[in-house]
Amino acid sequence: MIKLANAQLWVHDQDEALEFYTKKLGMEVRADVTLAEMGNFRWLTVGPAGQTDVSIVLMAIPGPPVMDPETADQVRSLMAKGFAGAIFLTTDDVQASYEELKGRGVDFVEEPEERPYGIDSAFRDPSGNNFRLTQVRELAQV
């Protein structure tokens, strides 16, 4: 059986991302390992508390030889526009989660709004990655 283990997001600064994901979103650190033999490559993952089978890799934008400067600039440009990645989060009470996260300093770009599939809102991390926070309504089976 194939299962989802990790999803990757590019981040500008791994320490800033770590603070945002743990302090503001309340996620747990899953791995934080620096590999000297790989040029001090840092493998940094976080995940929602209580959901241990999935992690988000907070990946620094690499330089050469992995990524040339032009490609790195393109990635940064897409991130600034919110198009380099998206994570979809669900909650049983989007309004309560919205208020809690706002209280921790998360800046929402869309307040909770009724949609055909539930109540949906959006925010971005410090690197520009887009997040949807949704209270999903049970849809009728066809």
Backbone as CSV, one residue per row, in Angstrom:
resi,resn,N_x,N_y,N_z,CA_x,CA_y,CA_z,C_x,C_y,C_z
1,MET,0.842,-1.186,0.000,0.000,0.000,0.000,0.888,1.250,0.000
2,ILE,0.580,2.200,-0.845,1.290,3.474,-0.897,0.538,4.471,-0.025
3,LYS,1.287,5.186,0.821,0.693,6.167,1.723,1.459,7.478,1.613
4,LEU,0.784,8.568,1.858,1.417,9.879,1.898,2.182,10.017,3.205
5,ALA,3.456,10.389,3.113,4.286,10.565,4.306,4.643,12.029,4.539
6,ASN,5.107,12.717,3.467,5.560,14.101,3.576,5.042,14.925,2.401
7,ALA,4.832,16.195,2.680,4.602,17.190,1.632,5.656,18.262,1.853
8,GLN,6.172,18.844,0.780,7.256,19.821,0.896,6.784,21.218,0.539
9,LEU,7.224,22.172,1.331,7.040,23.588,1.021,8.404,24.253,1.016
10,TRP,8.630,25.141,0.044,9.832,25.955,0.050,9.659,27.038,1.101
11,VAL,10.723,27.351,1.814,10.691,28.447,2.781,11.942,29.293,2.613
12,HIS,11.811,30.584,2.889,12.939,31.512,2.788,13.926,31.314,3.928
13,ASP,13.407,31.056,5.112,14.235,30.959,6.305,13.669,29.839,7.175
14,GLN,14.432,28.772,7.356,13.924,27.620,8.099,13.651,27.949,9.565
15,ASP,14.454,28.797,10.181,14.208,29.153,11.582,12.923,29.966,11.728
16,GLU,12.715,30.917,10.826,11.479,31.707,10.833,10.278,30.796,10.588
17,ALA,10.400,29.877,9.641,9.315,28.934,9.347,9.036,28.048,10.557
18,LEU,10.080,27.555,11.196,9.905,26.703,12.370,9.136,27.431,13.461
19,GLU,9.487,28.677,13.702,8.775,29.470,14.712,7.301,29.643,14.332
20,PHE,7.024,29.965,13.067,5.647,30.161,12.617,4.834,28.870,12.767
21,TYR,5.373,27.780,12.277,4.616,26.521,12.269,4.409,25.954,13.668
22,THR,5.369,26.154,14.570,5.205,25.615,15.923,4.486,26.594,16.852
23,LYS,4.912,27.846,16.859,4.340,28.811,17.807,2.971,29.332,17.369
24,LYS,2.816,29.622,16.094,1.552,30.206,15.632,0.539,29.159,15.199
25,LEU,0.995,28.109,14.497,0.052,27.079,14.050,-0.084,25.926,15.032
26,GLY,0.826,25.840,16.006,0.731,24.798,17.023,1.168,23.413,16.558
27,MET,1.960,23.362,15.495,2.432,22.068,15.003,3.621,21.590,15.819
28,GLU,3.933,20.311,15.669,5.051,19.681,16.367,6.227,19.487,15.416
29,VAL,7.434,19.568,15.962,8.626,19.240,15.181,8.688,17.724,15.061
30,ARG,8.850,17.244,13.836,8.989,15.800,13.595,10.454,15.427,13.408
31,ALA,11.212,16.274,12.724,12.642,16.043,12.510,13.321,17.388,12.308
32,ASP,14.507,17.508,12.861,15.339,18.686,12.651,16.786,18.204,12.703
33,VAL,17.293,17.827,11.537,18.598,17.201,11.438,19.436,17.956,10.415
34,THR,20.663,18.298,10.796,21.602,18.927,9.873,22.674,17.905,9.525
35,LEU,22.873,17.708,8.225,23.817,16.714,7.728,25.065,17.414,7.204
36,ALA,26.123,17.400,8.013,27.370,18.064,7.640,27.943,17.485,6.354
37,GLU,27.808,16.175,6.176,28.364,15.522,4.989,27.647,15.908,3.702
38,MET,26.520,16.583,3.819,25.786,17.060,2.642,25.784,18.583,2.599
39,GLY,26.896,19.196,3.013,27.012,20.653,2.967,26.120,21.359,3.962
40,ASN,25.903,20.747,5.130,25.034,21.276,6.190,23.572,21.374,5.757
41,PHE,23.154,20.427,4.921,21.746,20.329,4.526,20.906,20.075,5.777
42,ARG,19.819,20.828,5.917,18.937,20.695,7.089,17.607,20.088,6.660
43,TRP,17.285,18.934,7.238,16.010,18.257,7.020,15.124,18.642,8.188
44,LEU,14.125,19.500,7.911,13.255,20.051,8.947,11.816,19.720,8.599
45,THR,11.151,18.975,9.488,9.751,18.627,9.248,8.907,18.940,10.479
46,VAL,7.657,19.310,10.216,6.671,19.575,11.259,5.377,18.879,10.869
47,GLY,4.465,18.784,11.823,3.165,18.208,11.518,2.162,18.544,12.596
48,PRO,0.884,18.375,12.256,-0.167,18.646,13.229,-0.077,17.710,14.433
49,ALA,-0.277,18.255,15.625,-0.294,17.435,16.834,-1.385,16.372,16.691
50,GLY,-1.039,15.147,17.025,-2.009,14.064,16.962,-2.152,13.412,15.601
51,GLN,-1.494,13.927,14.592,-1.535,13.335,13.253,-0.097,12.985,12.871
52,THR,0.404,11.917,13.436,1.822,11.590,13.345,2.251,10.959,12.035
53,ASP,1.318,10.569,11.188,1.701,9.862,9.963,1.948,10.778,8.772
54,VAL,1.811,12.102,8.940,2.036,13.048,7.850,2.889,14.202,8.368
55,SER,3.874,14.606,7.559,4.738,15.732,7.921,4.845,16.709,6.764
56,ILE,5.133,17.953,7.103,5.430,18.983,6.118,6.921,19.258,6.195
57,VAL,7.611,19.103,5.071,9.035,19.408,5.004,9.177,20.902,4.733
58,LEU,9.891,21.594,5.603,10.155,23.022,5.431,11.528,23.130,4.784
59,MET,11.539,23.179,3.465,12.760,23.057,2.672,13.300,24.423,2.269
60,ALA,14.539,24.683,2.656,15.210,25.907,2.227,15.439,25.846,0.720
61,ILE,15.322,26.989,0.071,15.579,27.051,-1.370,17.080,26.835,-1.572
62,PRO,17.442,25.773,-2.283,18.866,25.456,-2.418,19.559,26.308,-3.473
63,GLY,20.856,26.382,-3.359,21.678,27.030,-4.364,22.309,25.978,-5.267
64,PRO,23.279,26.404,-6.082,23.974,25.454,-6.952,24.685,24.378,-6.111
65,PRO,24.810,23.192,-6.576,24.459,22.697,-7.911,23.013,22.223,-8.016
66,VAL,22.278,22.230,-6.898,20.905,21.721,-6.929,19.991,22.640,-7.734
67,MET,20.095,23.951,-7.504,19.218,24.907,-8.181,20.049,26.110,-8.610
68,ASP,19.974,26.450,-9.895,20.717,27.621,-10.360,20.032,28.895,-9.861
69,PRO,20.763,30.013,-9.817,20.208,31.257,-9.275,18.918,31.711,-9.964
70,GLU,18.824,31.542,-11.287,17.618,31.967,-12.002,16.393,31.162,-11.550
71,THR,16.565,29.863,-11.390,15.454,29.020,-10.933,15.067,29.383,-9.507
72,ALA,16.065,29.613,-8.648,15.779,30.003,-7.269,14.984,31.304,-7.231
73,ASP,15.329,32.258,-8.089,14.577,33.517,-8.162,13.145,33.282,-8.638
74,GLN,12.958,32.366,-9.583,11.613,32.035,-10.062,10.774,31.426,-8.933
75,VAL,11.388,30.542,-8.151,10.683,29.944,-7.011,10.288,31.032,-6.022
76,ARG,11.218,31.932,-5.703,10.911,33.029,-4.771,9.774,33.901,-5.296
77,SER,9.761,34.177,-6.589,8.710,34.992,-7.197,7.349,34.306,-7.075
78,LEU,7.308,33.012,-7.358,6.049,32.265,-7.223,5.582,32.232,-5.769
79,MET,6.518,32.080,-4.852,6.168,32.074,-3.426,5.559,33.405,-3.014
80,ALA,6.143,34.498,-3.478,5.644,35.831,-3.124,4.212,36.037,-3.584
81,LYS,3.832,35.342,-4.651,2.476,35.438,-5.182,1.540,34.393,-4.592
82,GLY,2.072,33.491,-3.745,1.254,32.446,-3.138,1.017,31.257,-4.038
83,PHE,1.865,31.060,-5.061,1.637,29.990,-6.026,2.667,28.875,-5.983
84,ALA,3.508,28.829,-4.966,4.542,27.797,-4.930,4.119,26.571,-4.140
85,GLY,3.009,26.636,-3.461,2.543,25.496,-2.684,1.276,25.852,-1.952
86,ALA,0.515,24.847,-1.608,-0.703,25.065,-0.827,-0.899,23.869,0.086
87,ILE,-1.312,24.147,1.286,-1.649,23.106,2.252,-3.114,23.338,2.633
88,PHE,-3.871,22.265,2.674,-5.276,22.324,3.047,-5.437,21.731,4.435
89,LEU,-5.921,22.533,5.362,-6.151,22.105,6.736,-7.649,22.048,6.986
90,THR,-8.081,21.089,7.780,-9.498,21.009,8.145,-9.636,21.124,9.657
91,THR,-10.792,21.576,10.076,-11.107,21.733,11.485,-12.606,21.522,11.674
92,ASP,-12.992,21.150,12.870,-14.412,20.967,13.172,-15.124,22.294,13.389
93,ASP,-14.370,23.345,13.718,-14.953,24.662,13.981,-14.019,25.728,13.417
94,VAL,-14.236,26.090,12.157,-13.330,27.025,11.493,-13.337,28.396,12.161
95,GLN,-14.466,28.847,12.662,-14.509,30.171,13.292,-13.654,30.192,14.554
96,ALA,-13.750,29.147,15.377,-12.946,29.073,16.599,-11.460,28.961,16.248
97,SER,-11.115,28.142,15.251,-9.716,27.996,14.841,-9.182,29.302,14.262
98,TYR,-10.005,29.979,13.478,-9.641,31.279,12.909,-9.316,32.269,14.021
99,GLU,-10.188,32.364,15.027,-9.972,33.293,16.141,-8.712,32.927,16.923
100,GLU,-8.491,31.629,17.156,-7.306,31.180,17.889,-6.030,31.527,17.127
101,LEU,-5.999,31.238,15.833,-4.802,31.525,15.041,-4.566,33.016,14.894
102,LYS,-5.630,33.801,14.702,-5.479,35.263,14.651,-4.886,35.772,15.952
103,GLY,-5.337,35.204,17.060,-4.823,35.588,18.372,-3.346,35.284,18.539
104,ARG,-2.845,34.301,17.792,-1.422,33.953,17.839,-0.613,34.742,16.811
105,GLY,-1.281,35.612,16.049,-0.570,36.462,15.105,-0.587,36.000,13.659
106,VAL,-1.422,35.015,13.323,-1.531,34.574,11.930,-2.367,35.606,11.174
107,ASP,-1.848,36.093,10.047,-2.552,37.070,9.219,-3.337,36.339,8.131
108,PHE,-4.639,36.433,8.189,-5.506,35.785,7.209,-5.704,36.698,6.006
109,VAL,-5.715,36.117,4.829,-5.999,36.862,3.607,-7.458,36.707,3.204
110,GLU,-8.144,35.724,3.797,-9.585,35.541,3.608,-10.190,35.098,4.931
111,GLU,-11.177,35.836,5.393,-11.895,35.455,6.603,-12.801,34.271,6.300
112,PRO,-13.261,33.549,7.333,-14.168,32.425,7.090,-15.416,32.864,6.321
113,GLU,-15.742,32.084,5.302,-16.882,32.385,4.442,-17.586,31.093,4.046
114,GLU,-18.899,31.146,4.029,-19.703,29.986,3.602,-19.462,29.700,2.135
115,ARG,-19.246,28.440,1.832,-19.072,27.958,0.465,-19.938,26.709,0.300
116,PRO,-20.166,26.238,-0.916,-20.991,25.029,-1.097,-20.454,23.800,-0.363
117,TYR,-19.162,23.734,-0.140,-18.537,22.564,0.487,-18.287,22.745,1.984
118,GLY,-18.549,23.941,2.522,-18.327,24.201,3.937,-17.955,25.642,4.183
119,ILE,-17.233,25.884,5.243,-16.764,27.232,5.581,-15.263,27.242,5.334
120,ASP,-14.796,28.237,4.585,-13.416,28.257,4.107,-12.765,29.596,4.437
121,SER,-11.460,29.555,4.717,-10.678,30.767,4.954,-9.266,30.517,4.439
122,ALA,-8.428,31.560,4.425,-7.079,31.396,3.899,-6.099,32.302,4.629
123,PHE,-4.870,31.801,4.760,-3.762,32.592,5.281,-2.498,32.149,4.566
124,ARG,-1.420,32.908,4.791,-0.130,32.572,4.182,0.941,32.541,5.261
125,ASP,1.952,31.712,5.039,3.069,31.660,5.976,4.052,32.782,5.651
126,PRO,5.099,32.982,6.452,6.034,34.086,6.202,6.745,34.011,4.849
127,SER,6.804,32.823,4.242,7.438,32.675,2.927,6.459,32.875,1.785
128,GLY,5.172,33.014,2.086,4.172,33.237,1.052,3.354,32.015,0.679
129,ASN,3.634,30.858,1.279,2.869,29.659,0.963,1.423,29.817,1.400
130,ASN,0.530,29.352,0.560,-0.900,29.501,0.768,-1.472,28.352,1.594
131,PHE,-2.332,28.685,2.549,-3.037,27.702,3.368,-4.530,27.946,3.280
132,ARG,-5.287,26.868,3.146,-6.743,26.930,3.245,-7.106,26.275,4.571
133,LEU,-7.912,26.932,5.365,-8.434,26.381,6.610,-9.939,26.239,6.428
134,THR,-10.418,25.001,6.463,-11.796,24.713,6.060,-12.515,23.835,7.069
135,GLN,-13.761,24.145,7.268,-14.686,23.265,7.983,-15.546,22.635,6.902
136,VAL,-15.256,21.388,6.586,-15.885,20.720,5.450,-17.275,20.225,5.832
137,ARG,-18.219,20.523,4.978,-19.595,20.057,5.139,-19.690,18.688,4.460
138,GLU,-20.394,17.768,5.086,-20.587,16.460,4.482,-21.425,16.638,3.221
139,LEU,-20.876,16.187,2.109,-21.552,16.348,0.824,-22.445,15.136,0.546
140,ALA,-23.523,15.373,-0.151,-24.452,14.301,-0.511,-23.754,13.291,-1.424
141,GLN,-23.957,12.027,-1.194,-23.393,10.973,-2.042,-24.180,10.859,-3.336
142,VAL,-23.490,10.700,-4.426,-24.146,10.570,-5.734,-24.192,9.119,-6.129
